[in-house]
């Protein structure tokens, strides 16, 4: 599944060993990934694509620009996390540079650009996309959780970026992951897709929603389909497919297929612009990119794979 951290041994036993970490980040074998404002540094001097509307098409394939130990000295105040060890035994780190960092005024000017995450990740291999997704999720967590949720005091990063501790009350805080049910409701030879007003015209995808306290994934799927589209779905029919880490900012997408027990659509306009049933033939052409009007999620997104799983069912 895209964005899962493939080919990385997280080596969690190293996270408390500050002596080893300092030696590793200074070693000649280290590989360091740079990010700024949630955007990874990729190779090349071409302008960055920039943020696009959901459903936008991104072209080009540029790998991450991995740097060596010299990356540490490029900017002061950078957040550092230890990602783990590569399959070849190289320590992997990520640095989040401040928004004020200027590539043009740095020693690495012309070697790379900070790229929109979705545009970059769509072109990366499994190892690099997983490393970038892990880095983005961790840095977003640090950005949003600098104050202790117990006493409001300032917390500090520990254990190579995988924990924060409050300086006032010593409470420990760990990276959060929010479970999201993303589901395809099906009825006979049709599937239910929806779209939001902010999305690119013609783009349709699966419905999704956060799992609430006290809910199972299956219950969340049925509830969200009813709330967003007015469709009654059978919780018992929900079938888990696979999951995907999604660093926007820190979700775990749980893919399901669920049987619908009704067909009349009544959308919640605060959630969706539209929802409709698509036949298998329509969905097949959307996935193939040959539909005259509509198109489906890219391979980077779990929604693509959920839809494909339904199309491949006998």
TADA-V792469 format. One record per residue. N is the residue number from 1. OMEGA is omega in whole degrees, 0 to 359 (999 if undefined). NEAR is the number of other C-alpha atoms within 10 Angstrom. Layout:
# TADA-V792469
n=N omega=OMEGA near=NEAR
n=N omega=OMEGA near=NEAR
This chain:
# TADA-V792469
n=1 omega=180 near=16
n=2 omega=177 near=23
n=3 omega=171 near=25
n=4 omega=187 near=20
n=5 omega=182 near=20
n=6 omega=174 near=17
n=7 omega=179 near=16
n=8 omega=170 near=21
n=9 omega=187 near=15
n=10 omega=174 near=16
n=11 omega=184 near=13
n=12 omega=180 near=15
n=13 omega=179 near=9
n=14 omega=190 near=15
n=15 omega=179 near=20
n=16 omega=183 near=13
n=17 omega=185 near=12
n=18 omega=179 near=13
n=19 omega=179 near=9
n=20 omega=181 near=12
n=21 omega=180 near=19
n=22 omega=178 near=10
n=23 omega=182 near=11
n=24 omega=183 near=19
n=25 omega=178 near=23
n=26 omega=185 near=17
n=27 omega=180 near=15
n=28 omega=182 near=13
n=29 omega=184 near=15
n=30 omega=174 near=21
n=31 omega=187 near=22
n=32 omega=178 near=25
n=33 omega=180 near=25
n=34 omega=175 near=25
n=35 omega=174 near=26
n=36 omega=182 near=19
n=37 omega=178 near=18
n=38 omega=181 near=24
n=39 omega=179 near=24
n=40 omega=177 near=30
n=41 omega=180 near=27
n=42 omega=182 near=24
n=43 omega=173 near=18
n=44 omega=182 near=16
n=45 omega=180 near=11
n=46 omega=180 near=10
n=47 omega=177 near=10
n=48 omega=180 near=17
n=49 omega=182 near=17
n=50 omega=182 near=13
n=51 omega=178 near=13
n=52 omega=177 near=14
n=53 omega=177 near=10
n=54 omega=183 near=15
n=55 omega=179 near=18
n=56 omega=177 near=16
n=57 omega=178 near=13
n=58 omega=180 near=16
n=59 omega=177 near=11
n=60 omega=179 near=9
n=61 omega=180 near=15
n=62 omega=180 near=19
n=63 omega=175 near=18
n=64 omega=174 near=27
n=65 omega=178 near=18
n=66 omega=178 near=19
n=67 omega=177 near=17
n=68 omega=185 near=17
n=69 omega=180 near=17
n=70 omega=182 near=14
n=71 omega=183 near=19
n=72 omega=183 near=19
n=73 omega=184 near=8
n=74 omega=182 near=15
n=75 omega=176 near=15
n=76 omega=178 near=10
n=77 omega=179 near=10
n=78 omega=174 near=18
n=79 omega=183 near=17
n=80 omega=173 near=22
n=81 omega=176 near=25
n=82 omega=183 near=24
n=83 omega=181 near=27
n=84 omega=182 near=22
n=85 omega=177 near=19
n=86 omega=179 near=18
n=87 omega=179 near=12
n=88 omega=177 near=9
n=89 omega=178 near=12
n=90 omega=174 near=16
n=91 omega=182 near=25
n=92 omega=178 near=24
n=93 omega=172 near=26
n=94 omega=177 near=30
n=95 omega=174 near=22
n=96 omega=181 near=24
n=97 omega=178 near=21
n=98 omega=182 near=15
n=99 omega=182 near=10
n=100 omega=182 near=9
n=101 omega=181 near=14
n=102 omega=175 near=12
n=103 omega=184 near=16
n=104 omega=182 near=12
n=105 omega=183 near=9
n=106 omega=178 near=11
n=107 omega=181 near=11
n=108 omega=178 near=13
n=109 omega=178 near=12
n=110 omega=181 near=14
n=111 omega=183 near=15
n=112 omega=177 near=23
n=113 omega=172 near=25
n=114 omega=189 near=24
n=115 omega=171 near=25
n=116 omega=188 near=20
n=117 omega=182 near=23
n=118 omega=179 near=22
n=119 omega=180 near=23
n=120 omega=186 near=26
n=121 omega=181 near=25
n=122 omega=183 near=21
n=123 omega=184 near=18
n=124 omega=174 near=20
n=125 omega=187 near=15
n=126 omega=181 near=17
n=127 omega=184 near=17
n=128 omega=179 near=23
n=129 omega=178 near=26
n=130 omega=179 near=22
n=131 omega=180 near=23
n=132 omega=180 near=30
n=133 omega=178 near=26
n=134 omega=180 near=21
n=135 omega=181 near=28
n=136 omega=181 near=26
n=137 omega=180 near=22
n=138 omega=181 near=25
n=139 omega=177 near=26
n=140 omega=178 near=18
n=141 omega=178 near=21
n=142 omega=182 near=21
n=143 omega=186 near=12
n=144 omega=187 near=9
n=145 omega=180 near=18
n=146 omega=178 near=17
n=147 omega=181 near=18
n=148 omega=179 near=21
n=149 omega=179 near=14
n=150 omega=185 near=13
n=151 omega=180 near=12
n=152 omega=180 near=12
n=153 omega=179 near=17
n=154 omega=177 near=16
n=155 omega=183 near=23
n=156 omega=180 near=19
n=157 omega=177 near=18
n=158 omega=176 near=17
n=159 omega=174 near=18
n=160 omega=177 near=21
n=161 omega=183 near=22
n=162 omega=177 near=19
n=163 omega=171 near=17
n=164 omega=179 near=25
n=165 omega=179 near=21
n=166 omega=180 near=21
n=167 omega=183 near=14
n=168 omega=185 near=13
n=169 omega=177 near=14
n=170 omega=176 near=15
n=171 omega=180 near=15
n=172 omega=180 near=16
n=173 omega=184 near=19
n=174 omega=181 near=16
n=175 omega=181 near=16
n=176 omega=174 near=13
n=177 omega=183 near=16
n=178 omega=180 near=14
n=179 omega=179 near=20
n=180 omega=173 near=23
n=181 omega=175 near=26
n=182 omega=195 near=28
n=183 omega=175 near=34
n=184 omega=175 near=28
n=185 omega=182 near=27
n=186 omega=177 near=21
n=187 omega=185 near=17
n=188 omega=182 near=9
n=189 omega=181 near=12
n=190 omega=175 near=18
n=191 omega=183 near=24
n=192 omega=176 near=24
n=193 omega=179 near=23
n=194 omega=176 near=21
n=195 omega=176 near=20
n=196 omega=185 near=18
n=197 omega=183 near=12
n=198 omega=183 near=11
n=199 omega=176 near=15
n=200 omega=180 near=16
n=201 omega=179 near=16
n=202 omega=183 near=14
n=203 omega=179 near=19
n=204 omega=183 near=24
n=205 omega=177 near=24
n=206 omega=172 near=25
n=207 omega=183 near=23
n=208 omega=177 near=22
n=209 omega=181 near=20
n=210 omega=174 near=19
n=211 omega=181 near=21
n=212 omega=177 near=13
n=213 omega=178 near=7
n=214 omega=181 near=7
n=215 omega=167 near=12
n=216 omega=176 near=12
n=217 omega=182 near=24
n=218 omega=179 near=23
n=219 omega=178 near=18
n=220 omega=180 near=23
n=221 omega=181 near=31
n=222 omega=180 near=24
n=223 omega=183 near=20
n=224 omega=179 near=22
n=225 omega=179 near=26
n=226 omega=182 near=19
n=227 omega=186 near=15
n=228 omega=186 near=22
n=229 omega=180 near=24
n=230 omega=181 near=17
n=231 omega=177 near=22
n=232 omega=181 near=20
n=233 omega=182 near=25
n=234 omega=178 near=18
n=235 omega=183 near=18
n=236 omega=183 near=11
n=237 omega=184 near=14
n=238 omega=182 near=22
n=239 omega=179 near=15
n=240 omega=179 near=16
n=241 omega=183 near=13
n=242 omega=180 near=13
n=243 omega=183 near=20
n=244 omega=170 near=20
n=245 omega=184 near=26
n=246 omega=190 near=24
n=247 omega=180 near=22
n=248 omega=0 near=13
n=249 omega=188 near=19
n=250 omega=184 near=20
n=251 omega=168 near=18
n=252 omega=185 near=19
n=253 omega=182 near=24
n=254 omega=184 near=26
n=255 omega=180 near=26
n=256 omega=167 near=27
n=257 omega=185 near=23
n=258 omega=181 near=23
n=259 omega=176 near=20
n=260 omega=180 near=24
n=261 omega=177 near=13
n=262 omega=183 near=13
n=263 omega=184 near=16
n=264 omega=183 near=12
n=265 omega=173 near=18
n=266 omega=187 near=15
n=267 omega=168 near=20
n=268 omega=186 near=15
n=269 omega=176 near=12
n=270 omega=181 near=9
n=271 omega=186 near=15
n=272 omega=170 near=16
n=273 omega=182 near=14
n=274 omega=171 near=18
n=275 omega=180 near=21
n=276 omega=176 near=18
n=277 omega=177 near=19
n=278 omega=176 near=16
n=279 omega=177 near=15
n=280 omega=180 near=15
n=281 omega=178 near=12
n=282 omega=182 near=18
n=283 omega=178 near=23
n=284 omega=180 near=18
n=285 omega=176 near=15
n=286 omega=181 near=21
n=287 omega=180 near=19
n=288 omega=181 near=11
n=289 omega=183 near=13
n=290 omega=179 near=12
n=291 omega=185 near=16
n=292 omega=188 near=10
n=293 omega=188 near=10
n=294 omega=174 near=16
n=295 omega=190 near=23
n=296 omega=182 near=23
n=297 omega=178 near=21
n=298 omega=182 near=17
n=299 omega=179 near=14
n=300 omega=186 near=20
n=301 omega=179 near=19
n=302 omega=180 near=25
n=303 omega=177 near=26
n=304 omega=185 near=16
n=305 omega=175 near=19
n=306 omega=179 near=23
n=307 omega=180 near=24
n=308 omega=179 near=15
n=309 omega=178 near=14
n=310 omega=180 near=19
n=311 omega=182 near=16
n=312 omega=178 near=7
n=313 omega=178 near=6
n=314 omega=999 near=4
